[in-house]
Amino acid sequence: MNQFRLDERLEKDTLDIGVTGICRLRLMNDARWPWLVLVPMMPGASEMFDLSKQQQRQLAQEMMIAGAALKRVTQCEKINTAALGNIVRQLHVHVVARSAGDPNWPGPVWGFGARQPYGEADGLIAKIRDEIGPLIL
């Protein structure tokens, strides 16, 4: 039986927030944008249709909860949600807080400039955990 393992690139590029119902919740280590990554803990899943119908519904619910929490914490104008997977094949969903005037607004965050790692992200992670509440284990 396959065990879930977080892709090495996601492990390297993100900071752990915790476990939601079916996902690892991570913070992209790039201070230019508050950016969450949800990774369903289903070995071998690379597309949303690889999940069962129940898992798809659960993922959608967790995406909505994460997006709403991120918007409350950051007071951003817009939440961008995407599942690309062209580089990292492991199924993961990006939830990015965007506002006018942020780097590359209104263009995409992908491939823009050099990543700027957080000096300290514990405060932001704590706020996100508090907003999401009991969903985080």
Phi, psi and omega in degrees: 000131179288137174260146178292134173225132177290133178306139183303321181292318176296319177302316183288323189267355185229165178245141183285135172252319179156192180250130172265198180307306182234003187238154161276130177255126186231156174251123176299131182277067178214105187290354180291330180218132169293122195214112178265153175228122176258127181239104177302135184272055180244107182306133176084354181285127175237346180229155179299328180286354173286345180273155173293165179301319179296317178295323177299315179296318179296316178299315179301317179296316180293325176297316181295317179296314180296316180297316179296318178296316180297320179294318178296318183292319186265343185058032181290168178276328189212143172252124174260132181234131181205151173231099184265292175074020179285330180259307176261112185286336179300132181302125176205150183238129178269136176230107191242130176275127181232147176212151177305135180094350177285165182306126177070016175299135359266015181290176183287158177279334185291130175074012181260115174061192182260139178302142177240094183302149176296140169285321180207122183242003184301321180296314178296317179299318179297319179296319179295315178301316180297319181291321181283329174068230190291351177293330181277129177260000000 
